[in-house]
Amino acid sequence: MTDAAPGIEAGRRLFGGACDFVAGAATEDALPRLALPEVAFAGRSNVGKSSLINGLTNRKALARVSHTPGRTQQINFFNIANRLMLVDLPGYGYAKASKQKIGQWSGLILHYLQERPALRRVMVLIDSRHGLKDSDRDLFELLDGTAVVYQVIMTKVDEVPKTAAAMRDTIAAELAKRPAAHPEIALTSAREGTGMPELRAVMAGLAEAPPRK
């Protein structure tokens, strides 16, 4: 992430402060009214969102990690040093959950994406072992339609070190055709700490970004 390099120290300071769970919302009415800039994390079930949030914040259990796909059923908000809100969206692409619940989650997420002026960017996590799936492309279409800027974060790159860079190039070529996609793709490993300083730097920059119009 070339735009992150100048902000490494700013990112370290931001995530060196307090990190607290604020609220969990399963309905539109339960969404907290907050003034801080927000960065949301989205991805297929079990892609590693909770592990990434824990790695970013240097916490072992700020976000609960589950090996059961579809476990996160609400939007969770985490306050970073009273400067930025990290938002963990429910995983998608897992059919075992009831159709009614999937419909509720989809409606809640769409409402959040469309009606949240504090939202600065959506980080879409892609498992480096599997690459893009149709469910990821469906989310890209949704975000393009709502004009929400999104950026891809490739997770678990330590498990596929020989193919991660090539997959990044393939994904980048596809994203280049999408109007709301950010061009930079992050290669990360929560287990090894790969890409965490650069990602923190991006978060620090977004904490100062102006709200959506």
C-alpha positions as a Python dict, from the first residue, in 0.01 Angstrom:
ca = {
    (1, 'M'): (0, 0, 0),
    (2, 'T'): (212, 285, -124),
    (3, 'D'): (-16, 554, 18),
    (4, 'A'): (32, 408, 367),
    (5, 'A'): (412, 445, 398),
    (6, 'P'): (421, 806, 528),
    (7, 'G'): (168, 726, 800),
    (8, 'I'): (330, 424, 968),
    (9, 'E'): (408, 620, 1285),
    (10, 'A'): (62, 779, 1289),
    (11, 'G'): (-89, 432, 1263),
    (12, 'R'): (127, 301, 1545),
    (13, 'R'): (17, 586, 1770),
    (14, 'L'): (-351, 545, 1680),
    (15, 'F'): (-358, 175, 1760),
    (16, 'G'): (-134, 216, 2063),
    (17, 'G'): (-425, 378, 2245),
    (18, 'A'): (-746, 239, 2391),
    (19, 'C'): (-952, -9, 2187),
    (20, 'D'): (-1299, -84, 2320),
    (21, 'F'): (-1611, -270, 2210),
    (22, 'V'): (-1892, -15, 2195),
    (23, 'A'): (-2207, -183, 2066),
    (24, 'G'): (-2355, -466, 1865),
    (25, 'A'): (-2655, -406, 1642),
    (26, 'A'): (-2882, -673, 1495),
    (27, 'T'): (-3150, -428, 1375),
    (28, 'E'): (-3152, -83, 1216),
    (29, 'D'): (-3292, 76, 1532),
    (30, 'A'): (-3001, -64, 1734),
    (31, 'L'): (-2731, 103, 1523),
    (32, 'P'): (-2549, 346, 1754),
    (33, 'R'): (-2550, 717, 1676),
    (34, 'L'): (-2180, 800, 1677),
    (35, 'A'): (-1978, 1095, 1554),
    (36, 'L'): (-1647, 921, 1485),
    (37, 'P'): (-1530, 826, 1134),
    (38, 'E'): (-1603, 459, 1058),
    (39, 'V'): (-1418, 192, 861),
    (40, 'A'): (-1615, -127, 802),
    (41, 'F'): (-1475, -476, 751),
    (42, 'A'): (-1667, -718, 530),
    (43, 'G'): (-1598, -1062, 391),
    (44, 'R'): (-1716, -1417, 347),
    (45, 'S'): (-1783, -1614, 662),
    (46, 'N'): (-1461, -1736, 823),
    (47, 'V'): (-1240, -1515, 604),
    (48, 'G'): (-1057, -1389, 912),
    (49, 'K'): (-1224, -1057, 997),
    (50, 'S'): (-1207, -1102, 1372),
    (51, 'S'): (-846, -1220, 1357),
    (52, 'L'): (-753, -918, 1146),
    (53, 'I'): (-921, -674, 1386),
    (54, 'N'): (-742, -839, 1678),
    (55, 'G'): (-413, -819, 1489),
    (56, 'L'): (-462, -454, 1400),
    (57, 'T'): (-537, -359, 1759),
    (58, 'N'): (-274, -586, 1916),
    (59, 'R'): (-549, -750, 2120),
    (60, 'K'): (-606, -1123, 2152),
    (61, 'A'): (-982, -1111, 2195),
    (62, 'L'): (-1120, -766, 2114),
    (63, 'A'): (-1320, -932, 1838),
    (64, 'R'): (-1429, -1290, 1904),
    (65, 'V'): (-1278, -1545, 1670),
    (66, 'S'): (-1497, -1839, 1571),
    (67, 'H'): (-1430, -2141, 1354),
    (68, 'T'): (-1803, -2174, 1292),
    (69, 'P'): (-1900, -1992, 968),
    (70, 'G'): (-2184, -1742, 1006),
    (71, 'R'): (-2131, -1702, 1381),
    (72, 'T'): (-2124, -1319, 1374),
    (73, 'Q'): (-2488, -1219, 1335),
    (74, 'Q'): (-2473, -848, 1410),
    (75, 'I'): (-2276, -535, 1327),
    (76, 'N'): (-2013, -477, 1594),
    (77, 'F'): (-1853, -139, 1667),
    (78, 'F'): (-1506, -89, 1819),
    (79, 'N'): (-1380, 251, 1937),
    (80, 'I'): (-1014, 315, 1855),
    (81, 'A'): (-867, 586, 2080),
    (82, 'N'): (-1183, 799, 2042),
    (83, 'R'): (-1067, 881, 1687),
    (84, 'L'): (-1195, 598, 1469),
    (85, 'M'): (-1465, 332, 1478),
    (86, 'L'): (-1388, -12, 1336),
    (87, 'V'): (-1708, -185, 1225),
    (88, 'D'): (-1726, -564, 1190),
    (89, 'L'): (-2003, -659, 946),
    (90, 'P'): (-2166, -1005, 946),
    (91, 'G'): (-2003, -1259, 716),
    (92, 'Y'): (-2173, -1346, 391),
    (93, 'G'): (-2174, -1642, 154),
    (94, 'Y'): (-2269, -1906, 410),
    (95, 'A'): (-2598, -2080, 334),
    (96, 'K'): (-2644, -2282, 654),
    (97, 'A'): (-2801, -1985, 834),
    (98, 'S'): (-3176, -1960, 790),
    (99, 'K'): (-3304, -1773, 485),
    (100, 'Q'): (-3491, -1535, 715),
    (101, 'K'): (-3175, -1445, 904),
    (102, 'I'): (-2977, -1402, 583),
    (103, 'G'): (-3245, -1164, 460),
    (104, 'Q'): (-3231, -968, 785),
    (105, 'W'): (-2853, -941, 770),
    (106, 'S'): (-2860, -829, 407),
    (107, 'G'): (-3118, -562, 479),
    (108, 'L'): (-2931, -437, 784),
    (109, 'I'): (-2600, -419, 597),
    (110, 'L'): (-2758, -238, 300),
    (111, 'H'): (-2917, 16, 535),
    (112, 'Y'): (-2583, 68, 709),
    (113, 'L'): (-2395, 119, 381),
    (114, 'Q'): (-2651, 361, 238),
    (115, 'E'): (-2735, 565, 546),
    (116, 'R'): (-2404, 599, 731),
    (117, 'P'): (-2235, 933, 646),
    (118, 'A'): (-1957, 856, 895),
    (119, 'L'): (-1849, 557, 684),
    (120, 'R'): (-1517, 637, 517),
    (121, 'R'): (-1434, 303, 353),
    (122, 'V'): (-1529, -65, 344),
    (123, 'M'): (-1243, -310, 368),
    (124, 'V'): (-1340, -627, 181),
    (125, 'L'): (-1142, -928, 303),
    (126, 'I'): (-1053, -1199, 53),
    (127, 'D'): (-904, -1531, 164),
    (128, 'S'): (-573, -1568, -24),
    (129, 'R'): (-619, -1944, -37),
    (130, 'H'): (-939, -1919, -240),
    (131, 'G'): (-947, -1587, -425),
    (132, 'L'): (-1260, -1406, -542),
    (133, 'K'): (-1595, -1582, -527),
    (134, 'D'): (-1928, -1481, -678),
    (135, 'S'): (-2046, -1362, -336),
    (136, 'D'): (-1751, -1119, -325),
    (137, 'R'): (-1842, -985, -668),
    (138, 'D'): (-2202, -943, -552),
    (139, 'L'): (-2074, -722, -269),
    (140, 'F'): (-1862, -523, -516),
    (141, 'E'): (-2175, -460, -725),
    (142, 'L'): (-2363, -344, -417),
    (143, 'L'): (-2084, -109, -312),
    (144, 'D'): (-2045, 28, -664),
    (145, 'G'): (-2416, 103, -663),
    (146, 'T'): (-2404, 284, -329),
    (147, 'A'): (-2084, 473, -424),
    (148, 'V'): (-1907, 352, -110),
    (149, 'V'): (-1530, 330, -162),
    (150, 'Y'): (-1400, -17, -87),
    (151, 'Q'): (-1054, -169, -64),
    (152, 'V'): (-953, -534, -82),
    (153, 'I'): (-749, -691, 195),
    (154, 'M'): (-609, -1034, 121),
    (155, 'T'): (-588, -1244, 437),
    (156, 'K'): (-380, -1548, 535),
    (157, 'V'): (-103, -1476, 283),
    (158, 'D'): (141, -1671, 501),
    (159, 'E'): (-38, -1989, 394),
    (160, 'V'): (16, -1926, 20),
    (161, 'P'): (343, -1725, -1),
    (162, 'K'): (423, -1838, -356),
    (163, 'T'): (89, -1744, -512),
    (164, 'A'): (-34, -1442, -311),
    (165, 'A'): (133, -1179, -531),
    (166, 'A'): (-3, -1329, -853),
    (167, 'M'): (-352, -1346, -704),
    (168, 'R'): (-323, -983, -598),
    (169, 'D'): (-246, -885, -958),
    (170, 'T'): (-544, -1085, -1085),
    (171, 'I'): (-779, -921, -835),
    (172, 'A'): (-635, -577, -912),
    (173, 'A'): (-710, -623, -1283),
    (174, 'E'): (-1072, -703, -1204),
    (175, 'L'): (-1107, -414, -959),
    (176, 'A'): (-971, -170, -1216),
    (177, 'K'): (-1305, -201, -1399),
    (178, 'R'): (-1508, -106, -1091),
    (179, 'P'): (-1584, 262, -1017),
    (180, 'A'): (-1582, 253, -636),
    (181, 'A'): (-1283, 22, -586),
    (182, 'H'): (-965, 159, -429),
    (183, 'P'): (-664, 55, -642),
    (184, 'E'): (-437, -56, -357),
    (185, 'I'): (-466, -416, -231),
    (186, 'A'): (-326, -515, 107),
    (187, 'L'): (-147, -846, 165),
    (188, 'T'): (-190, -946, 528),
    (189, 'S'): (-144, -1223, 779),
    (190, 'A'): (-290, -1172, 1125),
    (191, 'R'): (-86, -1466, 1252),
    (192, 'E'): (249, -1338, 1121),
    (193, 'G'): (173, -964, 1146),
    (194, 'T'): (229, -916, 774),
    (195, 'G'): (89, -587, 644),
    (196, 'M'): (-36, -469, 984),
    (197, 'P'): (180, -150, 1013),
    (198, 'E'): (76, -41, 664),
    (199, 'L'): (-290, -114, 730),
    (200, 'R'): (-278, 83, 1056),
    (201, 'A'): (-133, 374, 857),
    (202, 'V'): (-428, 361, 617),
    (203, 'M'): (-666, 360, 913),
    (204, 'A'): (-493, 666, 1061),
    (205, 'G'): (-541, 849, 732),
    (206, 'L'): (-909, 755, 717),
    (207, 'A'): (-957, 881, 1072),
    (208, 'E'): (-882, 1228, 932),
    (209, 'A'): (-1076, 1193, 606),
    (210, 'P'): (-1382, 1413, 542),
    (211, 'P'): (-1729, 1254, 559),
    (212, 'R'): (-1914, 1124, 253),
    (213, 'K'): (-2140, 1364, 71),
}
